[in-house]
Amino acid sequence: MRGLLVGRMQPLHWGHIQVIERILDEVEEVIIGIGSAQVSHSIKDPFTAGERVMMITKALSENNVHASRYYIIPVQDIECNSLWVAHMEMLTPPFKHVYSGNPLVQRLFKEKGYEVTEPPLFNRKSYSGTEVRRRMLSGEKWEDLVPESVVEVINEIDGISRINQLSRKEVSDI
């Protein structure tokens, strides 16, 4: 059986790894949909879909999850909720089970007859993309919230500098 997990993963953190490992206890393969794939270079979504693919691939390898057990699919947002499930079905291999903590995603898939499970959250106060990005911006220690390979990717792409630059307000000449 194959399951679907969709998330922005901005960036991938230990909570994501724990959820993926838990899902793989239940299914043979997991499809990891990188949500809002078209969005990047903002405080909320600083990393590109390609950078997030690197983070996920390297972190799963680092945590001994074999590549034969997952697919990573960037998913662009569409502005029509009634078509979103069909959009996902078009982009991904077939799946039977959906894992999501998002009430809208849960509802849309349930209405189309999918089995939906809300995955457990692991130490949500620390393991959230919002907290990782907050720490990056404030100069606090963030590296322990993500796998080492994610730290390496963020360093390779100069991600901290990017987030800091994006956080500065534009100065008007007026």
N, C-alpha and C positions, 0 to 999 in steps of 0.2 A: 504494500500500500504506500501511496505517496501523499504527503501533506504539504500545505501551503502556509507560509509565514510571510506577511508583508510588513515592512517597517522602513522608516527613512534612514535609520542607522547613521546619524550625524553626530558623532562618529559611532562605529561599532564599539561596544563596551562589554564588560564581564557579564552584565545581565543578559545581553543578547546571546552570548556564548552559552550561558546556563540554560536559556530557553531552547536554543537549537539542540543542545545535548539532550534535554528532556524530551523534545519532540522526537528525536531519533531513537529514543527508548520505545516509542509507540509505533513508528512507521519505518519502512526500509529506506526511504528517500525523502528529503525535504526540498521543496522549491522555496528559495529565498527571494522574494520580490523586493527590489529596492524601490521603495515608494518615492514619489515626487522626483523622479530621475531627471527631469528637465530643469530642476532648480539647483542653483549653486551660488556661491559668492555672496551670501548674505549671512547675517549673524545667526539666524535660525537654521540655515542650510548652507554651511560654508564649503562643503566638499562636493565635488562632481560625482556623478554616477560611476564613472570609471575609477575614481579614487576610492569610492566605497567598495567597488568590486575588489580592488587590490587589498583593502583592509580585511574584508570578509575572507577572501581566499587564503591570505597569509595567516590570519588568526585561526581559521579552522585547521589548516595544516599544522600550525604550532601546537594546537590542542588535539592532534592525532585523529581528526575527523577526515576520513579518506574522501577524496574528490568524487568517488563513485556514489557517494551517499547524498550529494546535494547538487542543485542547479542554482545559479544566480542569474536572475532576470531583472534588468532595469525596467521599471514601469513608469511611464509618464502619466501624470494626472489627466483625467478627462473631466469635462464639466457637466456630465450627465450621469447621475447616480444610477438611474435605471439601466444603463448600458455598461456599468463598470464591471460587473461579474463576467459578462460576455467578452469584454476587453481583456480581462485576466485570462479567461479560458483560451482566447486567441494567442496570447503571448507565451503561455506556459505549457509544459507537458501535462497530460491529464492528471488530476488529483481527486481524492475523495474527501479529504478532511482539511478544514481550515482552522488555523490557530491565529487568534487576534484578540487583543484587549480593547480594540476600538468598537464602540457600540454600533456605529453606522456600518462598518465592515461586517460585523457579526450579523446584523439584520439583513443586509443585502444578500449574503451567502445563504442564510437560513431560508429566506424567501425563495431561493432557487433550489432548495432541497439539499444543500450541503450539510454535513455534520460539522458543527463549529464548537471549538473549545477555547476558553479563555486561558491562556498559559499563566502559570504562577509568576508573580513578579519577585525578583530576587533583590533584596536590599535597595528598593526603589529610590530611597532618599539619596543614595550615592550613585547607584547604577542607572543613570538617566543621561541621555544626550544633553539635556538642558544643564545638568549639573557639571558635566565634563566641560562644556563650552563656557559656562560661568567661571569655572576655575581657570581655564585657559586665558580668559579675558582679564581676570583679576590677578594673574601671576601666581596663583596658588598651585600646589602640587596636584596634578591631574593624572599623571602617568600610571598610578596604581589602580585607576578605574578602568583601564583598557589593557588588552594583551600587549606584550612587548612589540609584536610585529605591527600593531596599529600605531604605537609610538614611532616606530621607524618610518612608516609611511607618512605620518604627519610631519616628521622632521624632513623627510625627503622632499615633500612638496612645499616646505616652509609654511605649514598650516598655521602656526601661532602668529607669525607675521601677518598672514592673510586676515585672520580674525581680528587682530589688533587694528589693522588698517581699515577694515570694513566697519569697525565700531566707531571710528572717528566721524564726527558730523562734518558735513561739507561747510566750508567757510564761504560766506557770501561776500561779494565785493560791495554790496549795497550799504 
